[in-house]
Amino acid sequence: MKDISKALLSAMLITSLLTLPSTAAAELSSKDSIALAARAARPKIALALGGGGVRGAAHIGVLRVLLKEGIPFDYVVGNSMGAVVGGLHCAGVPLDKVQSVLSDGSLVSAYLPHFLWCRILVGPFRDVFYLGRKKPYAGLVSGEKLKRVIDKLLVNPDIKVEDLKTPFSSIAVSLLDGQAHVLSDGRLDDILRASATIPLLLRPVPIDGNLYVDGGIRNNLPTGEARRSGADVVISVEIDNDMKPVPAEQFTSFRTVFDRVMNATLEQLDEDKVHGADIVIRPELVNIPILSKDRRYVDEAVRAGETAALKALPRIRERLHQSGIGISVN
């Protein structure tokens, strides 16, 4: 009799252990379905993050404020440094880690390696050096160091864009057709590097039969792509350097001339791109260069991003309220 009782108790215990996970899974599945349905039902928010080298650290400050204030976003599209910051964030990389590779100069070092001027001087002799061998694509720097910096930040360097929890795209220009392309699939490190590859400085990035360079050539602030995602509310972050008058004696170095020309070009490109956004956040980034290993510029850009985002919060809340998106006010 005791043996029969033990057998019955054992059977009941085994049955309960087998059915418990199934029930829990069903409850979890139900909760997930409700959460997904709620997310699908509410209006969507998209972020468009522009390019601008070191000034892109401002995106870190903007994202910190939006996250702290509980403002959700369903899609991120970025160009150049906006792509790097936005893509890494969508991959779950903490913003502090992203800021650290800018602050310690390791990210900028991928663009400004040692002996860069030597590479420039020997450039005209490339044909002789590669005589009888296949020449690589033109660029003073291979771009592999940029890839390594990105991969070191990612938990899984092989992660693909389509596997990110938050949908993400980057903008890059194809040298083959001269057009700006929206890159939304494939290896994340590849599409980030493609979007942030300054032509002639870094070698073009080959992806699926195309050769890509920095999207800023054609589309530095991808507001239109954010809108075409179907988003109800588009928030764009423009990080152009304010084009204030500067004295002539500042233009005695190649870098200052390069920065000034790039600033003027990006400002012109972004002028028409902001109009499709519901909210435009414009950090005040005065005299912050595009490429610099100086930590103070990074810190200054991050603070400017935080300040600009805080200033924009009332407009953001009002616009979200108009669209039926409720957020908690901290």
Secondary structure, DSSP 4 states (H G I P E B T S, - for coil): -HHHHHHHHHHHHHHHHHHHHHHHHHHHHHHHHHHHHHHHHSPPEEEEE---GGGGGHHHHHHHHHHHTT---SEEEEETHHHHHHHHHHTT--HHHHHHHHHTSHHHHTTS-TTHHHHHHHGGGHHHHTTTSPPPPS-SB-SHHHHHHHHHHSSSTT-BGGG-SS-EEEEEEETTT--EEEE-SSBHHHHHHHHT--BTTBPPEEETTEEEEEGGGT-SS-HHHHHHTT-SEEEEE--PPP-----GGGTTSHHHHHHHHHHHHHHHHHHTTGGG-SEEE-----S--SS---HHHHHHHHHHHHHHHHHHHHHHHHHHHHTT------
